[in-house]
Amino acid sequence: MSLDKRKELSEVAKKLCRELRINQTPSEKLIWDRIRNRQLFGKKFLRQHPIFYDLNGKETFYISDFFCYELKLVIEVDGQIHKYKKRSDADRDRMMNYLGIIVFRITNEKVLNNLEDVLTSLINIIIKLDNSP
């Protein structure tokens, strides 16, 4: 990919990420309030972060809800639309796994109704990833 194309793709990703940050869901806000500023084991999470990859010579990206570079961990908070996107979500998860990224998916409802259980699950994942070789 040429540098001009890469810069153009990067600008598109930046714009989309900004829009998603402005329009975050209540569930995303709840999670963000608990993981931002290194509140969880000192781990830095980024919100609405693009993850670039190359598929058959075509560079593109996914936007993760939350991403911890140190752990290579993505947190995806799934709303109702994801009931109809199971196949594309599975494809996306496979690509992330191929890139060495672990994906933790949770539903909006679970976050809204049981945030402490979600955080406990997330803490367990962080501990496991932190202790892996």
OpenMM code with the backbone's topology and positions (N, CA, C; nanometers):
from openmm import Vec3, app, unit

residues = "MET SER LEU ASP LYS ARG LYS GLU LEU SER GLU VAL ALA LYS LYS LEU CYS ARG GLU LEU ARG ILE ASN GLN THR PRO SER GLU LYS LEU ILE TRP ASP ARG ILE ARG ASN ARG GLN LEU PHE GLY LYS LYS PHE LEU ARG GLN HIS PRO ILE PHE TYR ASP LEU ASN GLY LYS GLU THR PHE TYR ILE SER ASP PHE PHE CYS TYR GLU LEU LYS LEU VAL ILE GLU VAL ASP GLY GLN ILE HIS LYS TYR LYS LYS ARG SER ASP ALA ASP ARG ASP ARG MET MET ASN TYR LEU GLY ILE ILE VAL PHE ARG ILE THR ASN GLU LYS VAL LEU ASN ASN LEU GLU ASP VAL LEU THR SER LEU ILE ASN ILE ILE ILE LYS LEU ASP ASN SER PRO".split()
positions = [
    Vec3(0.0853, -0.1176, 0.0000),
    Vec3(0.0000, 0.0000, 0.0000),
    Vec3(0.0894, 0.1233, 0.0000),
    Vec3(0.0549, 0.2207, -0.0799),
    Vec3(0.1342, 0.3432, -0.0870),
    Vec3(0.1173, 0.4240, 0.0414),
    Vec3(0.2127, 0.5090, 0.0663),
    Vec3(0.2063, 0.5942, 0.1855),
    Vec3(0.0842, 0.6846, 0.1813),
    Vec3(0.0473, 0.7339, 0.0628),
    Vec3(-0.0710, 0.8195, 0.0520),
    Vec3(-0.1973, 0.7432, 0.0901),
    Vec3(-0.2081, 0.6201, 0.0417),
    Vec3(-0.3254, 0.5382, 0.0735),
    Vec3(-0.3283, 0.5063, 0.2233),
    Vec3(-0.2126, 0.4753, 0.2777),
    Vec3(-0.2056, 0.4434, 0.4209),
    Vec3(-0.2472, 0.5643, 0.5043),
    Vec3(-0.2002, 0.6821, 0.4669),
    Vec3(-0.2362, 0.8038, 0.5394),
    Vec3(-0.3862, 0.8290, 0.5282),
    Vec3(-0.4414, 0.8079, 0.4102),
    Vec3(-0.5848, 0.8266, 0.3883),
    Vec3(-0.6659, 0.7294, 0.4746),
    Vec3(-0.6240, 0.6034, 0.4799),
    Vec3(-0.6916, 0.5031, 0.5619),
    Vec3(-0.6827, 0.5393, 0.7094),
    Vec3(-0.5667, 0.5868, 0.7503),
    Vec3(-0.5465, 0.6276, 0.8890),
    Vec3(-0.6379, 0.7443, 0.9263),
    Vec3(-0.6536, 0.8388, 0.8359),
    Vec3(-0.7426, 0.9529, 0.8610),
    Vec3(-0.8890, 0.9089, 0.8721),
    Vec3(-0.9295, 0.8153, 0.7877),
    Vec3(-1.0663, 0.7613, 0.7943),
    Vec3(-1.0875, 0.6944, 0.9298),
    Vec3(-0.9915, 0.6130, 0.9712),
    Vec3(-1.0022, 0.5431, 1.0994),
    Vec3(-1.0096, 0.6434, 1.2146),
    Vec3(-0.9255, 0.7449, 1.2101),
    Vec3(-0.9233, 0.8453, 1.3167),
    Vec3(-1.0587, 0.9149, 1.3295),
    Vec3(-1.1162, 0.9501, 1.2152),
    Vec3(-1.2461, 1.0191, 1.2154),
    Vec3(-1.3568, 0.9289, 1.2714),
    Vec3(-1.3597, 0.8033, 1.2269),
    Vec3(-1.4610, 0.7099, 1.2762),
    Vec3(-1.4469, 0.6867, 1.4272),
    Vec3(-1.3239, 0.6726, 1.4730),
    Vec3(-1.2997, 0.6508, 1.6162),
    Vec3(-1.3478, 0.7691, 1.6992),
    Vec3(-1.3210, 0.8889, 1.6517),
    Vec3(-1.3670, 1.0083, 1.7238),
    Vec3(-1.5192, 1.0098, 1.7346),
    Vec3(-1.5861, 0.9780, 1.6245),
    Vec3(-1.7329, 0.9759, 1.6258),
    Vec3(-1.7855, 0.8719, 1.7240),
    Vec3(-1.7220, 0.7546, 1.7253),
    Vec3(-1.7659, 0.6494, 1.8175),
    Vec3(-1.7416, 0.6891, 1.9633),
    Vec3(-1.6333, 0.7595, 1.9904),
    Vec3(-1.6070, 0.8051, 2.1281),
    Vec3(-1.7118, 0.9050, 2.1735),
    Vec3(-1.7515, 0.9927, 2.0834),
    Vec3(-1.8533, 1.0930, 2.1157),
    Vec3(-1.9885, 1.0264, 2.1415),
    Vec3(-2.0176, 0.9214, 2.0663),
    Vec3(-2.1479, 0.8547, 2.0731),
    Vec3(-2.1423, 0.7211, 2.1452),
    Vec3(-2.0625, 0.7121, 2.2501),
    Vec3(-2.0515, 0.5849, 2.3212),
    Vec3(-2.1837, 0.5443, 2.3842),
    Vec3(-2.2023, 0.4140, 2.3976),
    Vec3(-2.3250, 0.3618, 2.4586),
    Vec3(-2.3133, 0.3706, 2.6107),
    Vec3(-2.4265, 0.3633, 2.6807),
    Vec3(-2.4202, 0.3629, 2.8279),
    Vec3(-2.3332, 0.2489, 2.8817),
    Vec3(-2.3378, 0.1333, 2.8180),
    Vec3(-2.2561, 0.0197, 2.8617),
    Vec3(-2.1080, 0.0491, 2.8443),
    Vec3(-2.0724, 0.1064, 2.7304),
    Vec3(-1.9325, 0.1422, 2.7070),
    Vec3(-1.8852, 0.2456, 2.8092),
    Vec3(-1.9706, 0.3397, 2.8421),
    Vec3(-1.9349, 0.4416, 2.9414),
    Vec3(-1.9083, 0.3780, 3.0782),
    Vec3(-1.9941, 0.2826, 3.1174),
    Vec3(-1.9743, 0.2149, 3.2459),
    Vec3(-1.8403, 0.1425, 3.2514),
    Vec3(-1.8096, 0.0686, 3.1460),
    Vec3(-1.6812, -0.0030, 3.1416),
    Vec3(-1.5661, 0.0971, 3.1418),
    Vec3(-1.5753, 0.1987, 3.0558),
    Vec3(-1.4681, 0.2972, 3.0441),
    Vec3(-1.4405, 0.3646, 3.1782),
    Vec3(-1.5450, 0.3967, 3.2515),
    Vec3(-1.5271, 0.4625, 3.3813),
    Vec3(-1.4489, 0.3755, 3.4795),
    Vec3(-1.4488, 0.2436, 3.4575),
    Vec3(-1.3812, 0.1525, 3.5494),
    Vec3(-1.2427, 0.1073, 3.5024),
    Vec3(-1.2118, 0.1267, 3.3732),
    Vec3(-1.0820, 0.0783, 3.3241),
    Vec3(-0.9887, 0.1909, 3.2798),
    Vec3(-1.0410, 0.3124, 3.2674),
    Vec3(-0.9580, 0.4227, 3.2192),
    Vec3(-0.8547, 0.4630, 3.3241),
    Vec3(-0.7549, 0.5343, 3.2788),
    Vec3(-0.6486, 0.5856, 3.3672),
    Vec3(-0.5788, 0.4758, 3.4478),
    Vec3(-0.5608, 0.3605, 3.3832),
    Vec3(-0.4856, 0.2496, 3.4444),
    Vec3(-0.5456, 0.2007, 3.5768),
    Vec3(-0.6776, 0.2068, 3.5894),
    Vec3(-0.7435, 0.1652, 3.7137),
    Vec3(-0.7390, 0.0148, 3.7369),
    Vec3(-0.7227, -0.0634, 3.6304),
    Vec3(-0.7246, -0.2089, 3.6420),
    Vec3(-0.5816, -0.2619, 3.6299),
    Vec3(-0.5193, -0.2908, 3.7432),
    Vec3(-0.3843, -0.3473, 3.7484),
    Vec3(-0.2808, -0.2629, 3.6744),
    Vec3(-0.3064, -0.1342, 3.6638),
    Vec3(-0.2120, -0.0453, 3.5984),
    Vec3(-0.2048, -0.0612, 3.4471),
    Vec3(-0.3030, -0.1297, 3.3890),
    Vec3(-0.3034, -0.1545, 3.2446),
    Vec3(-0.3678, -0.0377, 3.1711),
    Vec3(-0.3060, 0.0030, 3.0622),
    Vec3(-0.3551, 0.1147, 2.9804),
    Vec3(-0.4510, 0.0606, 2.8749),
    Vec3(-0.5744, 0.1083, 2.8793),
    Vec3(-0.6737, 0.0740, 2.7781),
    Vec3(-0.7022, 0.1956, 2.6923),
    Vec3(-0.7173, 0.1718, 2.5644),
    Vec3(-0.7543, 0.2749, 2.4688),
    Vec3(-0.8990, 0.2513, 2.4289),
    Vec3(-0.9708, 0.3582, 2.4074),
    Vec3(-1.1141, 0.3502, 2.3747),
    Vec3(-1.1335, 0.3746, 2.2259),
    Vec3(-1.2182, 0.2908, 2.1636),
    Vec3(-1.2478, 0.3022, 2.0202),
    Vec3(-1.1169, 0.3154, 1.9424),
    Vec3(-1.0390, 0.2100, 1.9473),
    Vec3(-0.9043, 0.2102, 1.8901),
    Vec3(-0.8999, 0.1262, 1.7627),
    Vec3(-0.8425, 0.1821, 1.6527),
    Vec3(-0.8343, 0.1045, 1.5280),
    Vec3(-0.7224, 0.0008, 1.5343),
    Vec3(-0.7506, -0.1145, 1.4792),
    Vec3(-0.6503, -0.2196, 1.4660),
    Vec3(-0.6387, -0.2496, 1.3167),
    Vec3(-0.5256, -0.2137, 1.2596),
    Vec3(-0.5030, -0.2282, 1.1160),
    Vec3(-0.4506, -0.3683, 1.0851),
    Vec3(-0.4899, -0.4198, 0.9697),
    Vec3(-0.4393, -0.5481, 0.9241),
    Vec3(-0.4464, -0.5516, 0.7719),
    Vec3(-0.3730, -0.6456, 0.7158),
    Vec3(-0.3670, -0.6615, 0.5710),
    Vec3(-0.4332, -0.7940, 0.5348),
    Vec3(-0.5303, -0.7873, 0.4477),
    Vec3(-0.6006, -0.9071, 0.4031),
    Vec3(-0.5856, -0.9179, 0.2517),
    Vec3(-0.5038, -1.0129, 0.2088),
    Vec3(-0.4804, -1.0351, 0.0657),
    Vec3(-0.4345, -0.9086, -0.0068),
    Vec3(-0.3426, -0.8373, 0.0566),
    Vec3(-0.2869, -0.7187, -0.0067),
    Vec3(-0.3702, -0.5928, 0.0091),
    Vec3(-0.4795, -0.6012, 0.0799),
    Vec3(-0.5646, -0.4843, 0.1011),
    Vec3(-0.5636, -0.4504, 0.2506),
    Vec3(-0.5082, -0.3346, 0.2832),
    Vec3(-0.5034, -0.2955, 0.4237),
    Vec3(-0.6372, -0.2353, 0.4646),
    Vec3(-0.6834, -0.2758, 0.5801),
    Vec3(-0.8086, -0.2247, 0.6355),
    Vec3(-0.7969, -0.2258, 0.7876),
    Vec3(-0.9056, -0.2057, 0.8571),
    Vec3(-0.8980, -0.1995, 1.0035),
    Vec3(-1.0308, -0.2385, 1.0665),
    Vec3(-1.0217, -0.2781, 1.1900),
    Vec3(-1.1359, -0.2937, 1.2788),
    Vec3(-1.1227, -0.1862, 1.3851),
    Vec3(-1.2342, -0.1444, 1.4401),
    Vec3(-1.2305, -0.0529, 1.5539),
    Vec3(-1.2753, -0.1314, 1.6753),
    Vec3(-1.1838, -0.1459, 1.7699),
    Vec3(-1.2163, -0.2176, 1.8931),
    Vec3(-1.2813, -0.1200, 1.9910),
    Vec3(-1.3740, -0.1703, 2.0725),
    Vec3(-1.4343, -0.0842, 2.1742),
    Vec3(-1.3263, -0.0388, 2.2728),
    Vec3(-1.2466, -0.1364, 2.3213),
    Vec3(-1.1373, -0.1065, 2.4139),
    Vec3(-1.0205, -0.1976, 2.3791),
    Vec3(-0.8986, -0.1432, 2.3873),
    Vec3(-0.7808, -0.2216, 2.3522),
    Vec3(-0.6683, -0.1944, 2.4499),
    Vec3(-0.6086, -0.3027, 2.4997),
    Vec3(-0.4891, -0.2931, 2.5839),
    Vec3(-0.3734, -0.3513, 2.5028),
    Vec3(-0.2846, -0.2634, 2.4592),
    Vec3(-0.1716, -0.3052, 2.3767),
    Vec3(-0.0796, -0.4000, 2.4527),
    Vec3(-0.0531, -0.3692, 2.5788),
    Vec3(0.0393, -0.4499, 2.6584),
    Vec3(-0.0058, -0.5952, 2.6671),
    Vec3(-0.1346, -0.6169, 2.6844),
    Vec3(-0.1882, -0.7527, 2.6973),
    Vec3(-0.2360, -0.8112, 2.5643),
    Vec3(-0.2414, -0.7272, 2.4616),
    Vec3(-0.3018, -0.7675, 2.3333),
    Vec3(-0.4435, -0.8198, 2.3586),
    Vec3(-0.5221, -0.7346, 2.4263),
    Vec3(-0.6577, -0.7696, 2.4673),
    Vec3(-0.7566, -0.6669, 2.4157),
    Vec3(-0.8615, -0.7157, 2.3505),
    Vec3(-0.9713, -0.6318, 2.3044),
    Vec3(-1.0946, -0.6660, 2.3869),
    Vec3(-1.1659, -0.5633, 2.4287),
    Vec3(-1.2955, -0.5813, 2.4946),
    Vec3(-1.4009, -0.5290, 2.3984),
    Vec3(-1.4955, -0.6136, 2.3648),
    Vec3(-1.6060, -0.5757, 2.2768),
    Vec3(-1.7363, -0.5807, 2.3562),
    Vec3(-1.8077, -0.4703, 2.3571),
    Vec3(-1.9377, -0.4624, 2.4242),
    Vec3(-2.0436, -0.4675, 2.3140),
    Vec3(-2.1167, -0.5781, 2.3097),
    Vec3(-2.2090, -0.6050, 2.2001),
    Vec3(-2.3523, -0.5655, 2.2322),
    Vec3(-2.4101, -0.4842, 2.1446),
    Vec3(-2.5503, -0.4461, 2.1546),
    Vec3(-2.6385, -0.5424, 2.0771),
    Vec3(-2.7643, -0.5057, 2.0620),
    Vec3(-2.8632, -0.5898, 1.9953),
    Vec3(-2.8234, -0.6247, 1.8519),
    Vec3(-2.7608, -0.5334, 1.7818),
    Vec3(-2.7248, -0.5560, 1.6416),
    Vec3(-2.6360, -0.6787, 1.6247),
    Vec3(-2.5596, -0.7112, 1.7272),
    Vec3(-2.4664, -0.8239, 1.7173),
    Vec3(-2.5373, -0.9588, 1.7130),
    Vec3(-2.6655, -0.9628, 1.7496),
    Vec3(-2.7423, -1.0866, 1.7347),
    Vec3(-2.7522, -1.1252, 1.5880),
    Vec3(-2.7441, -1.0265, 1.5002),
    Vec3(-2.7574, -1.0494, 1.3565),
    Vec3(-2.6227, -1.0481, 1.2849),
    Vec3(-2.5160, -1.0289, 1.3612),
    Vec3(-2.3818, -1.0187, 1.3026),
    Vec3(-2.2891, -1.1277, 1.3539),
    Vec3(-2.3441, -1.2397, 1.3952),
    Vec3(-2.2621, -1.3447, 1.4570),
    Vec3(-2.1499, -1.3924, 1.3646),
    Vec3(-2.1814, -1.4089, 1.2372),
    Vec3(-2.0793, -1.4576, 1.1444),
    Vec3(-1.9672, -1.3548, 1.1257),
    Vec3(-2.0035, -1.2283, 1.1045),
    Vec3(-1.8993, -1.1269, 1.0852),
    Vec3(-1.8207, -1.1053, 1.2146),
    Vec3(-1.8880, -1.1167, 1.3302),
    Vec3(-1.8157, -1.1063, 1.4578),
    Vec3(-1.7169, -1.2217, 1.4728),
    Vec3(-1.7596, -1.3419, 1.4320),
    Vec3(-1.6712, -1.4586, 1.4405),
    Vec3(-1.5514, -1.4412, 1.3469),
    Vec3(-1.5749, -1.3893, 1.2266),
    Vec3(-1.4651, -1.3630, 1.1332),
    Vec3(-1.3681, -1.2600, 1.1909),
    Vec3(-1.4251, -1.1579, 1.2501),
    Vec3(-1.3442, -1.0517, 1.3113),
    Vec3(-1.2603, -1.1084, 1.4258),
    Vec3(-1.3225, -1.1903, 1.5103),
    Vec3(-1.2505, -1.2514, 1.6219),
    Vec3(-1.1375, -1.3413, 1.5726),
    Vec3(-1.1631, -1.4175, 1.4659),
    Vec3(-1.0582, -1.5035, 1.4090),
    Vec3(-0.9397, -1.4191, 1.3594),
    Vec3(-0.9697, -1.3079, 1.2937),
    Vec3(-0.8623, -1.2204, 1.2455),
    Vec3(-0.7834, -1.1635, 1.3628),
    Vec3(-0.8550, -1.1197, 1.4658),
    Vec3(-0.7866, -1.0660, 1.5842),
    Vec3(-0.6974, -1.1741, 1.6456),
    Vec3(-0.7509, -1.2953, 1.6591),
    Vec3(-0.6718, -1.4046, 1.7153),
    Vec3(-0.5491, -1.4334, 1.6292),
    Vec3(-0.5650, -1.4278, 1.4977),
    Vec3(-0.4538, -1.4471, 1.4059),
    Vec3(-0.3454, -1.3419, 1.4298),
    Vec3(-0.3877, -1.2207, 1.4649),
    Vec3(-0.2946, -1.1118, 1.4940),
    Vec3(-0.2365, -1.1211, 1.6358),
    Vec3(-0.2767, -1.2254, 1.7093),
    Vec3(-0.2260, -1.2451, 1.8444),
    Vec3(-0.3035, -1.1691, 1.9501),
    Vec3(-0.4253, -1.1278, 1.9169),
    Vec3(-0.5080, -1.0486, 2.0078),
    Vec3(-0.6209, -1.1352, 2.0632),
    Vec3(-0.6389, -1.1296, 2.1935),
    Vec3(-0.7490, -1.2000, 2.2607),
    Vec3(-0.8706, -1.1081, 2.2602),
    Vec3(-0.9874, -1.1642, 2.2328),
    Vec3(-1.1107, -1.0855, 2.2305),
    Vec3(-1.2015, -1.1316, 2.3447),
    Vec3(-1.2425, -1.0367, 2.4261),
    Vec3(-1.3377, -1.0611, 2.5347),
    Vec3(-1.4671, -0.9910, 2.4965),
    Vec3(-1.5705, -1.0707, 2.4667),
    Vec3(-1.7008, -1.0161, 2.4261),
    Vec3(-1.7996, -1.0258, 2.5408),
    Vec3(-1.8718, -0.9153, 2.5601),
    Vec3(-1.9779, -0.9115, 2.6603),
    Vec3(-2.0961, -0.8362, 2.6006),
    Vec3(-2.2132, -0.8611, 2.6527),
    Vec3(-2.3322, -0.7934, 2.6009),
    Vec3(-2.3586, -0.6654, 2.6798),
    Vec3(-2.4252, -0.5723, 2.6146),
    Vec3(-2.4685, -0.4499, 2.6828),
    Vec3(-2.5472, -0.4841, 2.8087),
    Vec3(-2.6388, -0.5810, 2.7949),
    Vec3(-2.7258, -0.6171, 2.9074),
    Vec3(-2.6451, -0.6652, 3.0269),
    Vec3(-2.5437, -0.7463, 3.0003),
    Vec3(-2.4630, -0.7977, 3.1109),
    Vec3(-2.3898, -0.6837, 3.1819),
    Vec3(-2.3384, -0.5896, 3.1044),
    Vec3(-2.2694, -0.4745, 3.1640),
    Vec3(-2.3666, -0.3931, 3.2486),
    Vec3(-2.4839, -0.3660, 3.1932),
    Vec3(-2.5820, -0.2831, 3.2634),
    Vec3(-2.6393, -0.3518, 3.3866),
    Vec3(-2.6563, -0.4839, 3.3791),
    Vec3(-2.7221, -0.5567, 3.4880),
    Vec3(-2.6273, -0.6215, 3.5870),
    Vec3(-2.5015, -0.6399, 3.5471),
    Vec3(-2.4110, -0.7129, 3.6349),
    Vec3(-2.2656, -0.6702, 3.6116),
    Vec3(-2.2407, -0.5432, 3.6269),
    Vec3(-2.1089, -0.4866, 3.5995),
    Vec3(-1.9991, -0.5526, 3.6828),
    Vec3(-2.0265, -0.5823, 3.8074),
    Vec3(-1.9231, -0.6406, 3.8941),
    Vec3(-1.8800, -0.7780, 3.8440),
    Vec3(-1.9738, -0.8597, 3.7940),
    Vec3(-1.9374, -0.9900, 3.7370),
    Vec3(-1.8526, -0.9727, 3.6111),
    Vec3(-1.8875, -0.8750, 3.5306),
    Vec3(-1.8099, -0.8461, 3.4093),
    Vec3(-1.6674, -0.8067, 3.4480),
    Vec3(-1.6548, -0.7198, 3.5456),
    Vec3(-1.5217, -0.6762, 3.5901),
    Vec3(-1.4422, -0.7910, 3.6500),
    Vec3(-1.5089, -0.8793, 3.7234),
    Vec3(-1.4407, -0.9967, 3.7796),
    Vec3(-1.3875, -1.0851, 3.6680),
    Vec3(-1.4676, -1.1082, 3.5646),
    Vec3(-1.4228, -1.1872, 3.4490),
    Vec3(-1.3041, -1.1201, 3.3815),
    Vec3(-1.3115, -0.9902, 3.3662),
    Vec3(-1.2038, -0.9148, 3.3034),
    Vec3(-1.0760, -0.9216, 3.3877),
    Vec3(-1.0893, -0.9086, 3.5173),
    Vec3(-0.9737, -0.9196, 3.6077),
    Vec3(-0.9087, -1.0568, 3.5942),
    Vec3(-0.9911, -1.1627, 3.5877),
    Vec3(-0.9371, -1.2983, 3.5726),
    Vec3(-0.8604, -1.3137, 3.4413),
    Vec3(-0.9111, -1.2537, 3.3345),
    Vec3(-0.8415, -1.2586, 3.2054),
    Vec3(-0.7094, -1.1840, 3.2138),
    Vec3(-0.7099, -1.0678, 3.2766),
    Vec3(-0.5876, -0.9882, 3.2887),
    Vec3(-0.4828, -1.0637, 3.3692),
    Vec3(-0.5235, -1.1244, 3.4796),
    Vec3(-0.4300, -1.2014, 3.5617),
    Vec3(-0.3704, -1.3169, 3.4816),
    Vec3(-0.4564, -1.3866, 3.4080),
    Vec3(-0.4100, -1.4990, 3.3255),
    Vec3(-0.3110, -1.4520, 3.2183),
    Vec3(-0.3434, -1.3425, 3.1487),
    Vec3(-0.2552, -1.2919, 3.0439),
    Vec3(-0.1263, -1.2352, 3.1004),
    Vec3(-0.1351, -1.1739, 3.2165),
    Vec3(-0.0160, -1.1170, 3.2808),
    Vec3(0.0806, -1.2246, 3.3244),
    Vec3(0.0283, -1.3410, 3.3590),
    Vec3(0.1121, -1.4497, 3.4098),
    Vec3(0.1535, -1.5488, 3.3016),
    Vec3(0.1082, -1.5256, 3.1783),
    Vec3(0.1471, -1.6207, 3.0726),
    Vec3(0.2863, -1.5849, 3.0208),
    Vec3(0.3602, -1.6884, 2.9755),
    Vec3(0.4984, -1.6641, 2.9302),
    Vec3(0.5088, -1.5786, 2.8077),
] * unit.nanometer
topology = app.Topology()
chain = topology.addChain("A")
for resn in residues:
    res = topology.addResidue(resn, chain)
    for name in ("N", "CA", "C"):
        topology.addAtom(name, app.Element.getBySymbol(name[0]), res)
